[in-house]
Amino acid sequence: MKKSALLVILVVTALTSEINAQIFMAKTCDISFLSPTPVEDIAAITKIAKPLLNTATQDVQIKIPMTSFIFEKPLMQEHFNENYVESEKYPFAIFKGKINEKTDFTKEGEYNVTVTGILSLHGIDKEYTLSGKLIIKGDQITISSTFKINFADHKVVIPSLYKAVIPDDTEVKINAILEPFKK
C-alpha cells in the first residue's frame, strides 16, 4: 500500500512539474517604440510588461500598462497618456496570439517564427501577424520582434497641427527573456 501511494505521489509531482514547465514568463522585457520626426524623435520604453508563452499550445500573451512607457521628456509622456492613447480610459495594450510554426521547445536553437493574434490598443482590436525570433537555450526562451503599428488602425488621432511632422505609424521593438513559471 505504501509503495502504491508513493508511486502516485511521484507521478503527480512529475505531471505537475511538466505542466508548470509549459508556461514561461518574462524574467526581463523591454518594449520600445520610435516615431522619427523632423523636429525630434518620439521614443519611449517600458520594462514593466510580462509576456507569457504556453509551449504546449504555442499561445503568447502580453499586457502592457500604457502609463509605464517612459519618455525622455516628461511633457511628451504627458501628451502621450492624455491626448493620444488616453491611458486613463484605455489603461492597457493587450496582445493575444499563437505561434504559427510548430516549434519544438525542447530543442535548443534559434527559430524564425510568426505570431498571429489580436492587439487591443486604444479600445480597438486588430489582427496582426508579427515576425520574430525565438532563441531556446537551457531553461530560457528569448523572444524578439520589430513591427509597425499604424495609429489610424487604433483610432489614435494625431492633431492636424502635427500631422505634417508625425508619421502615420510607429516602430515597436520587443526583447524578452522568458523562464519557466514557478508558483
GUFI-314795 format. One record per residue (C-alpha): x, z, y. Coordinates in steps of 0.02 Angstrom, whole numbers, plus 32768, in hexadecimal, padded with zeros to 4 digits. Layout:
XZY;...
This chain:
800080008000;808C802D8079;80E57F888055;804A7F20807D;802C7F82811F;80E17F658151;80D07EAB8128;80327E9E8194;808C7EF48225;81217E7D8215;80B17DE28211;804B7E1D82A8;80EB7E448308;81357D9982DE;80947D408311;80887DA383B3;813D7D7983DF;811C7CC183BB;807F7CC08427;80D77D1884B8;816C7CA284AC;80F87C0E84CC;80D57C47857E;81627C3185FB;815F7C7486AD;81D47C55873E;82657CCC8753;82907C6E87F2;82337BE5884E;82557B8588EF;81D07B128935;81F97AB789D5;81B17A2B8A3D;81F879B98AC1;81A479478B3F;822A78F28BA8;81F878CB8C5B;8257787C8CED;824D79218D4E;8276799F8CC5;825B79AD8C0C;81CA7A138BCB;820E7A738B38;81E37B128ADB;82097B6D8A38;81B77BEF89CC;82037C568940;81627CB38917;810B7C3E889C;81137C6087E1;80F47BC38779;80B47BDB86C8;80D37B698633;807D7B76858B;80F37B1D8514;806F7B178489;7FEF7AB884F4;80697A6E8573;7FFA7AB185FF;804B7AD486A9;80037B3F8734;80417B7987DC;7FED7BDA8867;80417BD98911;80107C51899E;800D7BDF8A37;80487C6B8AAC;80E57C7F8A42;81347BE18A89;81BF7C128B01;81EE7B9D8B91;828A7B9F8BFD;821C7BB78C97;81927C3B8C97;81227BCF8D07;81287B428C87;80F67BBE8C00;80657BFC8C6B;80267B4A8C8B;80377B1F8BD2;7FCE7BB48B9C;7F4D7BB48C28;7F367AFD8C57;7F687A918BC3;7F4D7AE48B19;7EDA7B6D8B5D;7F287BF18AEC;7EA57C748B14;7E1B7C028AD4;7E837BAF8A49;7F067C338A17;7F4E7BD9897E;7F867B308940;7F687B288884;7FA67AA68809;7F677A9E8755;7FA97A1486E6;7FED79E0863E;80947993860D;806D78E385D0;810178CB855A;8106792C84B7;819879A384D1;81F07A0B844D;82167AAB84AB;827F7AEC841A;83057A668438;83827A7C84C4;839779E88536;8362798F85D3;82BA793785D5;826A78C48655;81B078E88656;811178C786B7;808A794686D7;7FD779148700;7F6679938751;7EFB79C987E2;7F447A0B8884;7ECA7A7588E7;7F077A7C899B;7EA57A9E8A3A;7E057AA589D3;7E1B79F6898D;7E4379CF88D6;7EA9793388B1;7EF578F38811;7FB078D38811;802C78958790;80D578DF87BB;817E78B08774;81F97938874D;8283797A86E1;82867A06865F;83297A538627;831A7AC1858E;83AE7B33856F;83A47BD28508;83087C328539;82FE7BE185E6;82A27B468620;82D47AFC86C8;82547A8D871D;82707A1D87B3;8208799A880B;81FF793D88B1;815C78EC88E8;80F578C18981;8050790789BD;7FE878A48A39;7F9679148ABC;7EF878AB8AC9;7EDA78BB8A0C;7EBE79758A29;7E6979658AD2;7EF979B68B2E;7EDF79748BDE;7F7379478C4C;7F4179568D04;7F3D78AD8D5B;7FC378E88DD5;803E78F68D43;800478658CD4;808B77F38D19;811878698CE8;80DA78C58C4C;80DC785C8BAC;803E78488B41;808F78A18AAE;811079238A81;8194792A89F8;818379C18987;820D7A038916;81FD7A84888E;828A7AD5882D;82687B6587B7;82B77BC08726;82387BFF86A7;824F7C838621;81E07CC18595;81547D2D85DA;81637DE385A9;80D67E5F85C1;
